[in-house]
Amino acid sequence: MAEANNTTVTLQVHRFTPRTERAERARGGSPFARKSSPFGGGSDSAARRRPRGKQWVQEYTIPARPEDTVLDCLLTVKRTVDPTLAFRYSCGHGMCGSDAVSINGTPTLLCTATIRDWAKKPADLPQVDDEGFRHTGSGTEDAINGTGEHEDDGSLQSGQSKTTEENGSLGVIELAALPGFPPQRDLIADIDPMLDQIRRLTPYLEADGVLATTSEGKVDAFEYLQHPEQLAKYETLSNCIACGVCEGACPVFAGGDAFIGPAALIWASRFINDSRDDKAMERMDAIDTADGVAACQSVRACSRHCPRGIDVGEEMWQIVAKVRER
């Protein structure tokens, strides 16, 4: 990272180190118990349980610029401060979706989040008094005097900017693993449950295999042709990179395995709306289950921070309506 112009940023990282699994468990499930039994015995019970290990919050204060990304800051920490910090990334340009985490409680990508947009100034953080209560009121509310009139807040703003200039701090950024998924280590979440749900819905084209032919019976084109208006029905959906941001923002999916998740439904909708696909009815049957479209509560939290610009909530509404009307 380039010269930071004497400014710094503080990263509050929620770290996690898994506990080493024992070779033999002291308490095993009954061999006669079914996999769906809440009392254990299933082969996937270890994967579904909450990971156990050491959890703590660690702060890193490093030089940074407002235009730097959070990924840049983590790479600086990894290379110069703490090589044990674990996080996942690949392309670094918001195309692969492998670096999805929670920043200040909001699921997003590390490589697209800049310090200017996400760093919280000390004045913006909730203050804790001696009794342990956090003050959630804004500074403008505290500046109201007894007569109900606002006092001059110029001194307050100048004081905050003066403090920033004196200590050179751009603010604080809180980082945690992606919500709704079991953490593997530090900021790395296990997204296999989401990928398994997507695989359940056969995320690939299943065409009828009939190619266009001429009047003489010869193959006229080796591609499955489409009109532009047919492409427009699913083109935006094909931009999904399965990053898990919508899953982490969904309160239903984060609550457990009772919902297949918005990412899987987006992939299903992508092929249901594809005129070349010949399995639309089978795909709608697959998601017309208790953990499919019936579990969607239309909260639309999944639409707020999609890095690919997909209106996930609207697409979810459309696919739910299509399944019910078929």
C-alpha positions in Angstrom: 0.0 0.0 0.0 1.3 3.4 -0.9 2.2 6.3 1.4 -0.7 7.0 3.7 -0.1 10.7 4.3 0.2 10.3 8.1 -3.3 8.9 8.5 -4.3 5.7 10.2 -7.3 3.4 10.5 -8.1 0.9 13.3 -9.5 -2.5 12.4 -11.5 -4.3 15.0 -11.4 -8.0 13.8 -13.5 -10.6 15.4 -11.1 -13.5 15.3 -11.9 -17.2 15.7 -9.6 -20.3 16.1 -11.4 -23.6 16.0 -10.9 -26.2 18.7 -9.1 -29.3 17.6 -11.6 -32.2 17.1 -11.0 -35.3 19.2 -10.3 -38.5 17.4 -13.2 -40.2 19.3 -16.1 -38.3 20.9 -16.9 -39.0 24.5 -20.6 -38.8 23.7 -21.8 -40.2 20.4 -25.3 -40.4 18.9 -27.4 -43.5 19.0 -26.7 -45.9 16.1 -30.5 -46.4 15.9 -31.3 -42.7 15.7 -32.5 -41.3 12.3 -30.6 -38.6 10.6 -33.4 -36.2 11.2 -33.5 -36.9 14.9 -32.7 -33.8 17.1 -30.9 -36.1 19.4 -27.9 -36.7 17.1 -26.6 -39.7 15.3 -26.6 -38.1 11.8 -23.4 -38.1 9.8 -23.8 -34.3 9.2 -24.4 -33.4 12.8 -20.8 -32.2 13.3 -21.1 -29.8 10.4 -24.4 -28.4 11.5 -23.4 -27.7 15.1 -22.0 -24.4 16.1 -18.2 -24.3 15.8 -16.3 -24.4 19.0 -13.1 -22.6 19.6 -11.4 -19.4 20.9 -13.1 -16.2 20.0 -11.8 -12.7 20.7 -11.6 -9.2 19.2 -8.2 -7.9 18.1 -7.4 -4.4 17.1 -4.9 -3.3 14.4 -3.9 0.3 13.8 -2.1 0.8 10.5 -1.3 3.6 8.1 -4.0 4.0 5.5 -5.6 6.5 3.0 -9.3 7.2 2.6 -9.3 5.7 -0.9 -7.8 2.4 0.3 -10.0 -0.6 0.4 -10.5 -2.8 3.5 -8.8 -5.6 1.6 -5.7 -3.4 1.2 -5.7 -2.8 5.0 -6.0 -6.5 5.8 -3.1 -7.3 3.4 -1.0 -4.7 5.1 -1.8 -6.4 8.5 -1.1 -9.8 7.1 2.3 -8.8 5.6 3.7 -6.4 8.2 1.9 -6.9 11.5 0.2 -10.3 12.1 0.8 -13.2 9.6 -1.7 -15.4 11.5 -4.7 -13.4 10.5 -6.9 -15.4 8.1 -9.2 -14.1 5.4 -10.2 -15.2 1.9 -9.8 -13.2 -1.3 -9.0 -13.9 -5.0 -9.4 -11.4 -7.8 -9.6 -8.2 -5.6 -11.9 -6.5 -8.0 -15.4 -7.5 -6.9 -15.7 -10.2 -9.6 -15.2 -13.5 -7.8 -17.1 -12.9 -4.5 -14.7 -14.9 -2.4 -14.0 -12.1 0.1 -17.5 -11.5 1.5 -17.4 -10.6 5.2 -19.4 -8.5 7.7 -18.2 -4.9 7.8 -19.7 -2.9 10.7 -22.5 -5.5 10.8 -23.3 -5.3 7.1 -22.4 -8.1 4.6 -20.3 -6.8 1.7 -17.0 -7.5 -0.1 -13.7 -6.5 1.2 -12.3 -5.4 -2.1 -15.1 -3.0 -2.9 -15.4 -1.4 0.6 -13.3 1.7 1.0 -12.2 3.3 4.2 -13.9 6.6 3.3 -17.2 4.8 3.1 -17.0 2.5 6.1 -14.7 4.0 8.7 -16.5 5.3 11.8 -15.2 8.3 13.5 -14.9 8.1 17.3 -17.8 10.6 17.6 -20.0 8.3 15.6 -19.4 5.3 17.9 -21.9 4.7 20.8 -20.4 6.0 24.0 -20.5 3.8 27.2 -20.9 5.5 30.5 -19.7 4.3 33.9 -22.8 2.2 34.4 -22.4 0.3 31.2 -25.1 2.0 29.2 -24.5 3.1 25.6 -25.7 6.5 24.5 -27.4 6.1 21.1 -28.5 9.7 20.6 -26.9 11.9 18.0 -24.6 14.8 18.7 -27.3 17.3 17.5 -29.7 16.0 20.1 -27.2 16.6 22.9 -26.6 20.1 21.5 -30.2 21.1 22.2 -30.4 23.4 25.2 -33.1 23.7 27.8 -35.2 26.1 25.7 -35.6 23.6 22.9 -33.3 25.6 20.6 -30.2 24.2 18.9 -26.9 25.6 20.1 -24.2 26.5 17.6 -22.7 23.2 16.6 -19.8 24.8 14.7 -17.5 24.4 17.6 -18.6 20.7 17.9 -17.8 20.0 14.2 -14.5 22.0 14.4 -13.6 20.1 17.5 -14.1 16.7 15.8 -12.1 17.7 12.7 -9.4 19.1 15.0 -9.2 15.8 16.8 -8.9 13.9 13.5 -6.1 16.2 12.4 -4.3 15.8 15.7 -4.3 12.1 16.0 -4.5 11.4 12.2 -7.1 8.6 12.6 -9.6 8.0 9.8 -11.8 6.0 12.2 -12.6 2.4 13.2 -13.9 -0.5 11.1 -15.4 -3.6 12.6 -14.8 -6.9 10.7 -16.4 -10.3 11.3 -17.1 -13.4 9.3 -20.1 -13.5 7.0 -23.3 -13.9 9.1 -25.4 -17.1 8.7 -22.4 -19.4 8.0 -20.2 -21.2 10.5 -16.8 -19.6 10.8 -13.8 -21.7 9.9 -11.1 -19.3 11.0 -11.1 -15.5 11.7 -12.9 -13.9 8.7 -13.2 -17.1 6.7 -16.7 -18.6 6.7 -17.8 -22.0 5.5 -20.1 -21.3 2.5 -20.5 -25.0 1.5 -24.1 -25.0 2.8 -25.0 -22.3 0.2 -23.1 -24.1 -2.6 -24.8 -27.4 -1.7 -28.2 -25.7 -1.9 -27.3 -24.3 -5.3 -26.1 -27.7 -6.6 -29.5 -29.2 -5.5 -31.2 -27.1 -8.2 -28.9 -28.3 -11.1 -27.4 -24.8 -11.9 -26.7 -25.5 -15.6 -28.6 -25.4 -18.8 -30.8 -28.4 -19.7 -31.9 -27.9 -23.3 -34.0 -30.2 -25.4 -31.1 -30.9 -27.7 -32.9 -29.9 -30.9 -30.9 -27.7 -33.2 -32.2 -25.4 -35.9 -32.3 -27.0 -39.3 -32.8 -25.9 -42.9 -35.6 -27.0 -45.2 -33.3 -29.7 -46.4 -32.8 -31.1 -42.9 -29.3 -29.9 -42.5 -28.2 -28.2 -39.2 -28.5 -24.5 -39.7 -26.9 -23.4 -36.4 -25.0 -25.2 -33.7 -26.1 -22.7 -31.0 -29.4 -22.4 -29.2 -30.6 -19.0 -30.6 -32.5 -16.4 -28.6 -34.0 -13.0 -29.3 -32.7 -10.0 -27.3 -36.0 -9.8 -25.3 -35.6 -13.4 -24.3 -32.0 -12.7 -23.1 -33.1 -9.7 -21.1 -35.3 -11.9 -18.9 -32.3 -13.6 -17.2 -29.2 -11.6 -18.2 -29.0 -9.7 -14.9 -29.5 -12.9 -12.9 -26.5 -14.5 -14.7 -24.3 -12.0 -13.1 -24.6 -13.7 -9.7 -21.2 -14.7 -8.3 -22.5 -16.7 -5.3 -20.6 -14.5 -2.9 -23.1 -15.1 -0.1 -23.8 -11.4 0.7 -27.6 -11.9 0.2 -27.5 -15.0 2.3 -25.7 -13.2 5.2 -28.3 -10.3 5.0 -31.3 -12.7 5.0 -32.7 -13.0 8.5 -34.5 -16.3 7.6 -31.4 -18.0 6.1 -29.2 -16.8 9.0 -31.6 -18.6 11.4 -30.7 -22.1 10.3 -31.4 -24.7 7.6 -35.1 -24.0 7.2 -34.6 -21.9 4.1 -32.8 -22.8 0.8 -31.6 -19.2 0.6 -31.9 -16.4 -1.9 -28.7 -17.3 -3.8 -30.1 -20.7 -4.7 -33.4 -19.3 -5.7 -31.7 -16.7 -7.9 -29.8 -19.5 -9.7 -33.0 -21.4 -10.2 -34.8 -18.3 -11.5 -31.9 -17.7 -13.9 -32.7 -21.0 -15.7 -36.4 -20.9 -15.3 -36.4 -17.6 -17.2 -34.1 -19.0 -19.9 -36.0 -19.8 -23.0 -33.4 -22.4 -24.0 -34.0 -24.5 -20.9 -36.4 -27.4 -21.1 -36.8 -28.1 -17.3 -38.6 -25.1 -16.1 -41.5 -27.0 -14.5 -39.1 -29.4 -12.8 -37.1 -26.5 -11.4 -40.2 -24.9 -10.0 -41.3 -28.2 -8.5 -37.9 -28.4 -6.8 -38.2 -25.0 -5.1 -41.9 -25.4 -4.2 -41.1 -26.9 -0.8 -41.3 -25.9 2.8 -37.7 -24.8 2.8 -38.0 -23.2 -0.7 -40.2 -20.3 -1.8 -42.6 -21.0 1.1 -39.9 -20.0 3.6 -39.2 -16.6 2.0 -40.7 -13.8 4.2 -40.2 -11.0 1.6 -38.0 -9.0 4.0 -35.9 -7.9 1.0 -32.8 -7.4 3.1 -31.1 -9.5 0.4 -31.3 -6.6 -2.1 -29.5 -3.9 -0.2 -25.8 -4.8 -0.8 -25.6 -7.1 -3.8 -22.2 -6.4 -5.3 -23.5 -7.2 -8.8 -26.5 -4.9 -8.7 -29.1 -7.6 -8.7 -32.4 -6.7 -7.1 -32.6 -10.0 -5.3 -35.8 -9.1 -3.4 -37.7 -8.3 -6.5 -36.5 -11.4 -8.3 -37.5 -13.5 -5.3 -41.0 -11.9 -5.4 -41.2 -12.7 -9.2 -40.1 -16.3 -8.8 -42.5 -16.9 -5.8 -45.4 -15.5 -7.9 -44.4 -17.7 -10.9 -44.3 -20.8 -8.8 -47.7 -20.1 -7.3 -49.3 -19.3 -10.6 -48.1 -22.3 -12.6 
